[in-house]
Amino acid sequence: MKGVWRWRHNPLRRRTDRFEAWTALVAALLIALGATSMGWLAGRAAHGALLATVRIQHQQRHLEWVTVDRLISRAPLDSDPETSSQRDAHRRVVARWTARDGSPHVGQLAAPRPVETGERFRIWTDDRGRVAPRPMDTGTAGTHAVLAGLGTAAGVGMMIEGARRLVVWRLMVRRFRRWDEEWERAGQDWGRAGAGS
């Protein structure tokens, strides 16, 4: 801080130097206060919207028991345990279930574990009995809201920093232009012995 304070009275300091310093200070304050505030507001708004989605999904999705009618395929065992397509092929079944409204359904499903004909497992369905993804829980909603807030804060911070860099670039262009003008005024004889400069 002492160096910055002494710099204020430096005779070599230009007006553009002072403007650049103020621009950096304003950008730092905007990033520290503005970007974090925007991130917090975005995260809060996202959290509210996601909690509403959680409530709706929990109202519209239900766990139902399905009974395996038959296995679709028994592909040979895959030596690579990370190959999900082969692993899922072991678990594809034709199953039947009854929806909450009483309508019967039959369809191809991916079983959560290796099953045999006649075994039962549970799936998530919507109000009409169609297979649906598991509803979001509040923990996942909170995580997504935090990520939305962080992303917003980072985006706003990058925009502020980009604007600061644009201002500094324009200042540098102005400085170079002024230096060129000064060199033109000094002439080509500047610095030569006997040139009067």
Backbone as a chain_set.jsonl record, in Angstrom:
{"seq": "MKGVWRWRHNPLRRRTDRFEAWTALVAALLIALGATSMGWLAGRAAHGALLATVRIQHQQRHLEWVTVDRLISRAPLDSDPETSSQRDAHRRVVARWTARDGSPHVGQLAAPRPVETGERFRIWTDDRGRVAPRPMDTGTAGTHAVLAGLGTAAGVGMMIEGARRLVVWRLMVRRFRRWDEEWERAGQDWGRAGAGS", "coords": {"N": [[0.814, -1.193, 0.0], [2.016, 1.19, 0.692], [3.704, 1.698, -1.467], [1.836, 2.099, -3.503], [0.555, 4.373, -2.528], [2.657, 6.247, -2.55], [3.094, 6.305, -5.256], [1.076, 7.87, -6.24], [1.989, 10.486, -6.245], [4.017, 10.506, -8.038], [6.087, 11.948, -10.494], [6.214, 10.874, -13.039], [3.854, 9.688, -13.51], [1.042, 9.156, -15.502], [-2.088, 10.557, -16.747], [-3.618, 8.518, -17.785], [-2.617, 6.362, -16.392], [-3.647, 6.763, -13.842], [-6.362, 6.559, -14.431], [-6.44, 3.896, -15.279], [-5.78, 2.607, -12.885], [-8.002, 3.275, -11.282], [-9.951, 2.009, -12.771], [-9.207, -0.676, -12.401], [-9.635, -0.893, -9.639], [-12.423, -0.415, -9.436], [-13.33, -2.575, -10.996], [-12.418, -4.723, -9.42], [-13.96, -4.327, -7.097], [-16.53, -4.606, -8.19], [-16.416, -7.274, -9.016], [-15.964, -8.541, -6.55], [-18.21, -7.766, -5.035], [-20.488, -7.372, -6.762], [-20.518, -9.589, -8.607], [-20.597, -11.769, -6.854], [-22.988, -11.209, -5.539], [-24.817, -11.383, -7.666], [-24.449, -14.08, -8.295], [-25.384, -15.25, -5.925], [-28.091, -14.423, -5.966], [-28.943, -15.658, -8.358], [-28.498, -18.351, -7.712], [-30.272, -18.623, -5.585], [-32.747, -18.141, -6.854], [-32.721, -20.268, -8.689], [-32.736, -22.395, -6.883], [-35.261, -22.136, -5.687], [-36.918, -22.597, -7.936], [-36.118, -25.195, -8.594], [-36.86, -26.612, -6.288], [-39.61, -26.42, -6.506], [-39.917, -27.99, -8.78], [-39.076, -30.444, -7.714], [-41.157, -30.955, -5.876], [-43.345, -31.196, -7.663], [-42.517, -33.378, -9.251], [-42.414, -35.4, -7.303], [-45.086, -35.59, -6.73], [-46.136, -36.499, -9.126], [-44.839, -38.824, -9.878], [-44.431, -42.311, -9.268], [-43.588, -45.2, -7.347], [-43.666, -48.411, -8.645], [-44.376, -51.919, -8.645], [-42.874, -54.282, -10.77], [-43.173, -57.224, -12.764], [-41.068, -59.673, -14.046], [-41.434, -60.913, -17.238], [-39.988, -62.13, -19.309], [-36.54, -62.59, -20.242], [-34.665, -60.477, -22.353], [-32.216, -60.729, -23.794], [-29.326, -62.742, -23.551], [-26.459, -61.835, -23.557], [-23.018, -62.67, -24.253], [-20.684, -62.753, -21.536], [-18.997, -59.764, -20.751], [-15.642, -58.813, -20.824], [-14.726, -56.362, -20.054], [-15.489, -54.382, -17.429], [-16.379, -51.775, -17.488], [-17.879, -51.275, -19.687], [-20.853, -50.197, -20.395], [-22.958, -50.76, -22.148], [-22.862, -53.486, -22.791], [-23.143, -54.511, -20.217], [-25.689, -53.587, -19.555], [-27.138, -55.025, -21.406], [-27.342, -57.545, -20.299], [-29.33, -57.14, -18.522], [-31.72, -56.388, -19.681], [-35.171, -56.674, -19.932], [-38.486, -58.018, -20.544], [-41.278, -56.824, -19.042], [-44.172, -56.652, -16.856], [-46.595, -54.449, -15.451], [-48.859, -52.759, -13.217], [-50.481, -49.723, -13.479], [-50.977, -46.774, -11.436], [-53.532, -45.892, -11.92], [-54.796, -48.234, -12.458], [-54.508, -49.396, -14.955], [-53.15, -51.918, -17.1], [-49.735, -52.573, -18.039], [-47.126, -53.372, -20.351], [-43.736, -53.763, -21.119], [-40.375, -53.129, -22.392], [-37.653, -53.101, -20.218], [-34.851, -51.881, -18.338], [-33.406, -53.78, -15.983], [-32.59, -53.248, -12.52], [-30.747, -54.952, -11.489], [-29.255, -58.176, -12.121], [-31.794, -60.363, -13.119], [-34.287, -62.992, -12.976], [-36.852, -64.771, -14.805], [-40.098, -64.08, -13.635], [-39.286, -62.82, -11.308], [-39.441, -59.853, -9.222], [-39.197, -56.293, -9.301], [-38.798, -52.764, -8.565], [-39.974, -49.847, -10.276], [-39.976, -46.426, -11.409], [-42.875, -44.656, -12.288], [-45.081, -42.515, -14.23], [-48.208, -40.714, -13.765], [-49.837, -42.001, -15.632], [-48.759, -44.471, -15.896], [-46.518, -44.764, -17.456], [-43.044, -45.405, -17.902], [-40.782, -43.56, -15.972], [-38.09, -41.298, -15.142], [-36.343, -41.418, -11.981], [-37.59, -39.289, -9.417], [-36.288, -36.019, -8.75], [-34.345, -35.261, -5.858], [-34.233, -33.219, -2.841], [-31.607, -32.697, -2.095], [-30.144, -32.989, -4.482], [-31.339, -30.925, -5.913], [-30.454, -28.741, -4.413], [-27.691, -28.935, -4.879], [-27.582, -28.471, -7.659], [-28.55, -25.853, -7.649], [-26.528, -24.498, -6.264], [-24.429, -24.872, -8.081], [-25.488, -23.443, -10.235], [-25.48, -20.863, -9.16], [-22.719, -20.494, -8.707], [-21.792, -20.683, -11.336], [-23.074, -18.474, -12.484], [-21.929, -16.381, -10.983], [-19.246, -16.693, -11.746], [-19.482, -16.23, -14.512], [-20.416, -13.546, -14.576], [-18.272, -12.334, -13.293], [-16.25, -12.87, -15.183], [-17.202, -11.36, -17.333], [-16.996, -8.768, -16.275], [-14.225, -8.64, -15.868], [-13.425, -8.941, -18.531], [-14.447, -6.546, -19.599], [-12.845, -4.734, -18.171], [-10.323, -5.396, -19.18], [-10.68, -4.653, -21.836], [-10.95, -1.879, -21.575], [-8.365, -1.275, -20.585], [-6.862, -2.101, -22.777], [-7.712, -0.232, -24.69], [-6.664, 2.056, -23.481], [-3.932, 1.493, -23.679], [-3.616, 1.526, -26.466], [-4.136, 4.234, -26.906], [-1.96, 5.348, -25.478], [0.239, 4.364, -26.993], [-0.275, 5.636, -29.388], [0.072, 8.302, -28.655], [2.781, 8.214, -27.936], [3.884, 7.701, -30.444], [3.216, 10.107, -31.695], [4.774, 11.896, -30.192], [7.35, 11.005, -30.824], [7.376, 11.642, -33.514], [7.306, 14.425, -33.35], [9.754, 14.87, -32.103], [11.496, 14.311, -34.082], [13.754, 12.982, -36.617], [16.343, 13.463, -36.033], [16.773, 13.352, -33.384], [18.77, 12.906, -30.54], [21.204, 12.805, -31.903], [24.557, 13.908, -32.178], [25.19, 17.357, -32.16], [22.716, 17.994, -33.251], [21.117, 19.661, -32.0], [19.358, 18.834, -30.072]], "CA": [[0.0, 0.0, 0.0], [2.883, 2.372, 0.715], [4.157, 1.949, -2.832], [0.714, 2.657, -4.258], [0.326, 5.722, -2.035], [3.738, 7.098, -3.078], [2.944, 6.374, -6.708], [0.134, 8.935, -6.554], [2.704, 11.753, -6.439], [5.146, 10.266, -8.943], [5.987, 12.866, -11.632], [6.101, 10.132, -14.296], [2.506, 9.122, -13.599], [0.206, 9.781, -16.531], [-3.511, 10.546, -16.455], [-4.137, 7.19, -18.126], [-2.243, 5.451, -15.303], [-4.633, 6.947, -12.776], [-7.628, 5.993, -14.919], [-6.291, 2.433, -15.262], [-5.835, 2.166, -11.492], [-9.394, 3.367, -10.856], [-10.687, 0.947, -13.467], [-8.895, -1.94, -11.715], [-10.302, -0.885, -8.336], [-13.862, -0.587, -9.665], [-13.552, -3.954, -11.447], [-12.248, -5.617, -8.264], [-15.139, -4.184, -6.242], [-17.681, -5.205, -8.871], [-16.279, -8.738, -8.968], [-16.129, -8.995, -5.168], [-19.564, -7.535, -4.527], [-21.522, -7.548, -7.776], [-20.571, -10.956, -9.14], [-21.055, -12.685, -5.804], [-24.418, -10.944, -5.314], [-25.55, -11.968, -8.787], [-24.399, -15.534, -8.118], [-26.285, -15.614, -4.828], [-29.466, -14.253, -6.438], [-29.233, -16.709, -9.344], [-28.593, -19.614, -6.987], [-31.519, -18.623, -4.812], [-33.856, -18.306, -7.799], [-32.662, -21.644, -9.197], [-33.129, -23.299, -5.806], [-36.719, -22.075, -5.579], [-37.517, -23.273, -9.096], [-35.834, -26.634, -8.51], [-37.687, -27.191, -5.22], [-40.948, -26.581, -7.08], [-39.832, -29.165, -9.654], [-39.018, -31.618, -6.84], [-42.522, -31.206, -5.374], [-44.182, -31.67, -8.771], [-42.091, -34.732, -9.628], [-42.817, -36.351, -6.264], [-46.533, -35.773, -6.824], [-46.518, -37.126, -10.385], [-44.127, -40.085, -10.112], [-44.758, -43.296, -8.246], [-42.876, -46.482, -7.413], [-44.563, -49.529, -8.94], [-43.739, -53.233, -8.765], [-42.983, -54.938, -12.078], [-42.858, -58.648, -12.76], [-40.332, -60.022, -15.258], [-42.051, -61.965, -18.065], [-38.892, -62.87, -19.959], [-35.297, -61.86, -20.474], [-34.563, -60.166, -23.776], [-31.032, -61.369, -24.379], [-28.253, -63.147, -22.66], [-25.212, -61.622, -24.296], [-21.872, -63.248, -23.544], [-20.088, -61.873, -20.529], [-18.017, -58.796, -21.252], [-14.462, -58.801, -19.961], [-14.505, -54.991, -19.603], [-16.616, -54.032, -16.566], [-16.813, -50.391, -17.692], [-18.696, -51.184, -20.89], [-22.206, -50.227, -19.864], [-23.92, -51.329, -23.091], [-22.881, -54.932, -22.596], [-23.669, -54.793, -18.889], [-27.131, -53.381, -19.604], [-27.747, -56.074, -22.218], [-27.642, -58.66, -19.394], [-30.427, -56.78, -17.647], [-32.92, -55.986, -20.428], [-36.25, -57.647, -19.727], [-39.87, -57.642, -20.818], [-41.948, -56.907, -17.741], [-45.529, -56.104, -16.808], [-46.924, -53.764, -14.211], [-50.158, -52.089, -13.191], [-50.305, -48.308, -13.143], [-51.751, -46.288, -10.295], [-54.943, -45.781, -12.331], [-55.316, -49.589, -12.656], [-54.292, -49.89, -16.324], [-52.003, -52.829, -17.209], [-48.677, -52.151, -18.966], [-46.051, -54.318, -20.656], [-42.708, -53.054, -21.863], [-38.971, -53.478, -22.181], [-37.047, -52.306, -19.156], [-33.527, -52.25, -17.849], [-33.533, -54.172, -14.58], [-31.525, -52.666, -11.705], [-29.8, -56.025, -11.135], [-29.589, -59.378, -12.901], [-33.027, -60.976, -12.636], [-34.803, -64.166, -13.682], [-38.28, -64.712, -15.104], [-40.95, -64.185, -12.452], [-38.811, -61.943, -10.225], [-40.048, -58.517, -9.174], [-38.413, -55.138, -8.86], [-39.606, -51.547, -8.62], [-39.606, -48.798, -11.225], [-40.737, -45.184, -11.279], [-43.809, -44.4, -13.389], [-45.873, -41.299, -14.081], [-49.609, -40.981, -13.409], [-50.438, -42.876, -16.642], [-48.096, -45.76, -15.883], [-45.335, -44.787, -18.319], [-41.781, -45.414, -17.161], [-40.249, -42.208, -15.795], [-36.885, -41.278, -14.312], [-36.521, -41.204, -10.551], [-37.754, -37.86, -9.158], [-35.157, -35.321, -8.146], [-34.496, -35.039, -4.42], [-33.872, -31.858, -2.436], [-30.145, -32.572, -2.103], [-29.736, -32.746, -5.868], [-31.796, -29.572, -6.252], [-29.525, -27.808, -3.769], [-26.414, -28.989, -5.595], [-27.749, -27.77, -8.939], [-28.689, -24.421, -7.378], [-25.181, -23.991, -5.945], [-23.679, -24.817, -9.343], [-26.021, -22.326, -11.027], [-24.976, -19.641, -8.546], [-21.283, -20.383, -8.992], [-21.641, -20.405, -12.766], [-23.476, -17.086, -12.722], [-20.896, -15.506, -10.416], [-18.058, -16.781, -12.607], [-19.79, -15.561, -15.779], [-20.443, -12.095, -14.358], [-16.886, -11.932, -13.032], [-15.497, -12.869, -16.447], [-17.639, -10.212, -18.132], [-16.394, -7.565, -15.689], [-12.789, -8.665, -16.194], [-13.305, -8.67, -19.968], [-14.638, -5.101, -19.8], [-11.642, -4.056, -17.664], [-9.236, -5.614, -20.144], [-10.975, -3.837, -23.013], [-10.595, -0.502, -21.232], [-6.896, -1.192, -20.521], [-6.366, -2.202, -24.158], [-7.934, 1.077, -25.318], [-5.679, 2.978, -22.902], [-2.62, 1.191, -24.269], [-3.642, 2.036, -27.839], [-3.994, 5.687, -26.798], [-0.572, 5.64, -25.082], [1.127, 4.128, -28.134], [-0.53, 6.7, -30.365], [0.731, 9.513, -28.139], [4.236, 8.033, -28.064], [4.211, 7.895, -31.862], [3.161, 11.545, -31.976], [5.947, 12.517, -29.558], [8.536, 10.661, -31.613], [7.306, 12.435, -34.751], [7.69, 15.791, -33.015], [11.187, 14.913, -31.781], [12.206, 14.297, -35.357], [14.687, 11.873, -36.813], [17.683, 13.838, -35.577], [16.829, 13.318, -31.917], [19.843, 12.086, -29.97], [22.472, 12.903, -32.635], [25.454, 15.004, -31.739], [25.109, 18.545, -33.004], [21.386, 18.155, -33.855], [20.401, 20.672, -31.232], [18.374, 18.27, -29.168]], "C": [[0.856, 1.254, 0.0], [3.344, 2.733, -0.692], [3.062, 2.574, -3.683], [0.477, 4.102, -3.826], [1.388, 6.69, -2.563], [3.616, 7.294, -4.583], [2.025, 7.511, -7.113], [0.842, 10.242, -6.873], [3.914, 11.604, -7.358], [5.019, 11.2, -10.154], [5.867, 12.151, -12.976], [4.71, 9.517, -14.486], [1.691, 9.906, -14.622], [-1.253, 9.765, -16.088], [-4.11, 9.176, -16.744], [-3.761, 6.162, -17.062], [-3.255, 5.539, -14.166], [-5.98, 6.332, -13.187], [-7.581, 4.468, -14.9], [-6.377, 1.89, -13.839], [-7.269, 2.216, -10.965], [-10.235, 2.287, -11.514], [-10.454, -0.402, -12.789], [-9.603, -2.015, -10.37], [-11.809, -1.11, -8.485], [-14.163, -2.015, -10.104], [-13.427, -4.931, -10.28], [-13.462, -5.546, -7.336], [-16.371, -4.81, -6.883], [-17.613, -6.725, -8.848], [-16.557, -9.233, -7.551], [-17.569, -8.863, -4.683], [-20.648, -7.87, -5.55], [-21.651, -8.979, -8.266], [-21.068, -11.94, -8.085], [-22.537, -12.473, -5.506], [-25.262, -11.55, -6.432], [-25.566, -13.496, -8.681], [-25.35, -15.996, -7.028], [-27.731, -15.513, -5.273], [-29.856, -15.342, -7.435], [-29.375, -18.064, -8.666], [-29.881, -19.727, -6.194], [-32.734, -18.835, -5.72], [-33.892, -19.733, -8.347], [-33.122, -22.632, -8.129], [-34.647, -23.309, -5.634], [-37.405, -22.815, -6.712], [-37.3, -24.777, -9.022], [-36.641, -27.295, -7.393], [-39.13, -27.363, -5.686], [-40.986, -27.801, -7.997], [-39.797, -30.453, -8.834], [-40.416, -31.959, -6.331], [-43.412, -31.786, -6.467], [-43.814, -33.105, -9.146], [-42.503, -35.753, -8.584], [-44.324, -36.564, -6.252], [-46.913, -36.615, -8.041], [-45.829, -38.469, -10.642], [-44.314, -41.023, -8.931], [-43.896, -44.545, -8.458], [-43.891, -47.596, -7.621], [-43.755, -50.823, -9.016], [-43.948, -53.757, -10.183], [-42.581, -56.396, -11.913], [-42.211, -58.985, -14.096], [-41.055, -61.149, -15.975], [-40.979, -62.809, -18.729], [-37.691, -61.956, -20.101], [-35.168, -61.621, -21.967], [-33.36, -60.843, -24.408], [-30.071, -61.747, -23.272], [-26.969, -63.043, -23.448], [-24.067, -62.271, -23.533], [-21.271, -62.233, -22.585], [-19.008, -61.002, -21.152], [-16.847, -58.764, -20.28], [-14.174, -57.403, -19.43], [-15.692, -54.55, -18.745], [-17.127, -52.615, -16.771], [-17.654, -50.218, -18.946], [-20.147, -51.341, -20.488], [-23.189, -50.878, -20.831], [-23.987, -52.851, -22.951], [-23.474, -55.296, -21.235], [-25.193, -54.642, -18.888], [-27.823, -54.462, -20.425], [-28.079, -57.292, -21.361], [-28.926, -58.392, -18.63], [-31.676, -56.312, -18.391], [-33.959, -57.086, -20.317], [-37.55, -57.1, -20.296], [-40.61, -57.87, -19.514], [-43.356, -56.322, -17.843], [-45.749, -55.483, -15.433], [-48.296, -53.114, -14.354], [-49.932, -50.662, -12.714], [-51.192, -47.936, -11.961], [-53.238, -46.168, -10.634], [-55.566, -47.138, -12.63], [-55.082, -50.156, -14.038], [-53.054, -50.788, -16.369], [-51.016, -52.313, -18.258], [-47.674, -53.28, -19.126], [-45.014, -53.542, -21.444], [-41.323, -53.573, -21.571], [-38.369, -52.525, -21.17], [-35.608, -52.758, -18.934], [-33.677, -52.555, -16.366], [-32.369, -53.582, -13.786], [-30.444, -53.665, -11.296], [-30.118, -57.211, -12.028], [-30.811, -60.074, -12.284], [-33.364, -62.194, -13.481], [-36.294, -63.965, -13.932], [-39.084, -64.924, -13.819], [-40.5, -63.305, -11.293], [-39.471, -60.58, -10.339], [-39.01, -57.478, -8.769], [-39.269, -53.893, -9.071], [-39.052, -50.571, -9.648], [-40.425, -47.546, -10.9], [-41.618, -45.019, -12.511], [-44.502, -43.061, -13.152], [-47.317, -41.684, -13.765], [-50.298, -41.928, -14.384], [-49.764, -44.24, -16.716], [-46.887, -45.856, -16.799], [-44.077, -44.715, -17.459], [-41.217, -43.992, -17.143], [-38.953, -42.287, -14.995], [-37.241, -41.024, -12.846], [-36.681, -39.703, -10.291], [-36.522, -37.278, -8.467], [-35.403, -35.175, -6.648], [-33.981, -33.644, -4.066], [-32.365, -31.652, -2.408], [-29.605, -32.281, -3.495], [-30.153, -31.352, -6.313], [-30.864, -28.53, -5.649], [-28.183, -27.766, -4.469], [-26.502, -28.249, -6.923], [-27.874, -26.262, -8.728], [-27.335, -23.794, -7.042], [-24.357, -23.868, -7.223], [-24.174, -23.68, -10.232], [-25.517, -21.0, -10.476], [-23.501, -19.425, -8.828], [-21.037, -20.053, -10.455], [-22.002, -18.971, -13.099], [-22.422, -16.124, -12.201], [-19.648, -15.514, -11.288], [-18.293, -16.064, -13.93], [-19.787, -14.05, -15.644], [-19.033, -11.586, -14.095], [-16.052, -11.89, -14.301], [-15.914, -11.706, -17.337], [-17.031, -8.915, -17.595], [-14.911, -7.505, -16.023], [-12.567, -8.414, -17.674], [-13.475, -7.194, -20.275], [-13.421, -4.324, -19.314], [-10.494, -4.195, -18.653], [-9.454, -4.811, -21.422], [-10.608, -2.382, -22.767], [-9.076, -0.338, -21.204], [-6.299, -1.269, -21.926], [-6.539, -0.868, -24.888], [-6.956, 2.115, -24.775], [-4.298, 2.752, -23.499], [-2.549, 1.683, -25.71], [-3.448, 3.549, -27.828], [-2.553, 6.07, -26.432], [0.384, 5.466, -26.252], [0.957, 5.214, -29.194], [0.153, 7.993, -29.928], [2.247, 9.392, -28.246], [4.676, 8.239, -29.51], [4.201, 9.376, -32.223], [4.372, 12.265, -31.389], [7.221, 12.218, -30.348], [8.558, 11.435, -32.929], [7.733, 13.875, -34.488], [9.174, 15.907, -32.719], [12.015, 14.9, -33.053], [13.224, 13.177, -35.415], [16.086, 12.197, -36.319], [17.823, 13.766, -34.062], [17.95, 12.393, -31.44], [21.149, 12.156, -30.737], [23.283, 14.07, -32.123], [25.319, 16.174, -32.701], [23.752, 18.77, -33.629], [20.554, 19.171, -33.089], [19.346, 20.104, -30.297], [19.01, 17.742, -27.912]], "O": [[0.492, 2.262, -0.605], [3.375, 3.904, -1.07], [3.323, 3.47, -4.486], [0.225, 4.965, -4.667], [1.073, 7.807, -2.972], [3.995, 8.339, -5.113], [2.166, 8.064, -8.204], [0.353, 11.028, -7.685], [4.746, 12.508, -7.433], [3.96, 11.246, -10.78], [5.456, 12.766, -13.96], [4.435, 8.898, -15.513], [1.654, 11.136, -14.611], [-1.613, 9.041, -15.159], [-5.005, 8.723, -16.031], [-4.496, 5.198, -16.846], [-3.666, 4.525, -13.602], [-6.644, 5.672, -12.388], [-8.566, 3.819, -14.547], [-6.974, 0.839, -13.608], [-7.704, 1.295, -10.274], [-11.128, 1.718, -10.887], [-11.391, -1.183, -12.619], [-10.114, -3.07, -9.994], [-12.399, -1.899, -7.748], [-15.138, -2.61, -9.646], [-14.227, -5.858, -10.156], [-13.937, -6.57, -6.846], [-17.164, -5.466, -6.207], [-18.634, -7.392, -8.68], [-17.281, -10.209, -7.356], [-18.082, -9.748, -3.998], [-21.611, -8.569, -5.236], [-22.753, -9.522, -8.335], [-21.86, -12.834, -8.381], [-23.264, -13.433, -5.251], [-26.3, -12.158, -6.172], [-26.588, -14.128, -8.95], [-26.04, -17.004, -7.18], [-28.526, -16.411, -4.996], [-30.959, -15.884, -7.372], [-30.269, -18.839, -9.004], [-30.501, -20.789, -6.137], [-33.634, -19.61, -5.396], [-34.96, -20.335, -8.456], [-33.82, -23.599, -8.436], [-35.248, -24.369, -5.457], [-38.353, -23.568, -6.49], [-38.199, -25.552, -9.35], [-37.065, -28.441, -7.547], [-39.798, -28.327, -5.314], [-41.959, -28.555, -7.998], [-40.418, -31.446, -9.213], [-40.816, -33.123, -6.352], [-44.144, -32.748, -6.235], [-44.692, -33.947, -9.335], [-42.903, -36.863, -8.935], [-44.794, -37.612, -5.809], [-47.893, -37.359, -8.001], [-46.224, -39.183, -11.563], [-44.352, -40.608, -7.773], [-43.532, -44.892, -9.581], [-44.857, -47.715, -6.868], [-42.588, -50.813, -9.407], [-45.049, -53.687, -10.728], [-41.774, -56.752, -11.054], [-42.734, -58.63, -15.152], [-41.27, -62.218, -15.403], [-41.042, -64.039, -18.718], [-37.804, -60.73, -20.082], [-35.529, -62.487, -22.764], [-33.486, -61.468, -25.461], [-30.033, -61.133, -22.206], [-26.451, -64.042, -23.949], [-24.13, -62.41, -22.311], [-21.345, -61.023, -22.798], [-18.214, -61.459, -21.974], [-17.035, -58.696, -19.065], [-13.446, -57.263, -18.447], [-16.79, -54.36, -19.269], [-18.203, -52.277, -16.279], [-18.099, -49.107, -19.236], [-20.627, -52.452, -20.265], [-24.162, -51.491, -20.389], [-25.073, -53.428, -22.992], [-24.215, -56.272, -21.115], [-25.904, -55.457, -18.301], [-28.982, -54.782, -20.163], [-29.026, -58.012, -21.678], [-29.552, -59.329, -18.136], [-32.624, -55.869, -17.742], [-33.683, -58.259, -20.568], [-37.703, -55.896, -20.503], [-40.577, -58.963, -18.949], [-43.682, -55.599, -18.785], [-45.191, -55.91, -14.422], [-48.816, -52.945, -15.457], [-49.286, -50.42, -11.694], [-52.055, -48.712, -11.55], [-54.097, -46.319, -9.765], [-56.733, -47.207, -13.013], [-55.431, -51.312, -14.281], [-52.032, -50.473, -15.76], [-51.414, -51.693, -19.244], [-47.401, -54.037, -18.195], [-45.355, -52.758, -22.329], [-41.111, -54.348, -20.638], [-38.547, -51.31, -21.25], [-35.217, -53.867, -19.298], [-34.039, -51.677, -15.583], [-31.272, -53.432, -14.324], [-29.373, -53.285, -10.822], [-31.184, -57.234, -12.643], [-30.849, -60.336, -11.081], [-32.802, -62.4, -14.556], [-36.918, -63.088, -13.335], [-38.794, -65.819, -13.026], [-41.282, -63.07, -10.373], [-39.985, -60.199, -11.391], [-38.083, -57.751, -8.006], [-40.336, -53.961, -9.681], [-37.844, -50.478, -9.864], [-41.438, -47.613, -10.204], [-41.166, -45.216, -13.639], [-44.515, -42.539, -12.037], [-47.61, -42.856, -13.524], [-51.256, -42.601, -14.003], [-50.163, -45.08, -17.522], [-46.285, -46.924, -16.909], [-44.053, -44.05, -16.423], [-41.182, -43.312, -18.168], [-38.743, -43.244, -14.249], [-38.302, -40.487, -12.529], [-35.962, -38.91, -10.898], [-35.824, -37.954, -7.712], [-36.541, -34.986, -6.219], [-33.367, -32.972, -4.895], [-31.889, -30.548, -2.671], [-28.725, -31.439, -3.671], [-29.402, -30.672, -7.013], [-30.523, -27.546, -6.305], [-27.597, -26.697, -4.638], [-25.602, -27.486, -7.273], [-27.367, -25.478, -9.531], [-27.034, -22.687, -7.487], [-23.665, -22.87, -7.423], [-23.378, -23.027, -10.907], [-25.163, -20.106, -11.245], [-23.077, -18.314, -9.148], [-20.172, -19.239, -10.777], [-21.325, -18.322, -13.897], [-22.056, -15.167, -12.882], [-19.057, -14.464, -11.541], [-17.407, -15.365, -14.421], [-19.23, -13.346, -16.486], [-18.639, -10.538, -14.607], [-15.238, -10.984, -14.483], [-15.075, -11.124, -18.024], [-16.601, -8.062, -18.371], [-14.396, -6.458, -16.414], [-11.608, -7.735, -18.042], [-12.752, -6.639, -21.101], [-13.001, -3.364, -19.96], [-9.779, -3.231, -18.928], [-8.489, -4.338, -22.023], [-10.029, -1.724, -23.631], [-8.553, 0.638, -21.743], [-5.33, -0.571, -22.224], [-5.646, -0.424, -25.609], [-6.472, 2.963, -25.525], [-3.578, 3.707, -23.792], [-1.517, 2.208, -26.129], [-2.691, 4.088, -28.635], [-1.992, 7.004, -27.006], [1.244, 6.316, -26.484], [1.927, 5.651, -29.814], [0.745, 8.694, -30.749], [2.924, 10.356, -28.605], [5.702, 8.866, -29.776], [5.064, 9.849, -32.963], [4.934, 13.153, -32.031], [8.071, 13.093, -30.515], [9.621, 11.836, -33.404], [8.435, 14.478, -35.299], [9.794, 16.92, -33.041], [13.125, 15.431, -33.079], [13.519, 12.517, -34.418], [16.925, 11.304, -36.198], [18.88, 14.086, -33.52], [18.06, 11.25, -31.882], [22.144, 11.607, -30.265], [22.742, 15.087, -31.69], [25.333, 15.991, -33.918], [23.62, 19.658, -34.472], [19.433, 19.499, -33.479], [18.516, 20.855, -29.784], [18.314, 17.228, -27.037]]}, "num_chains": 1, "name": "protein.A"}
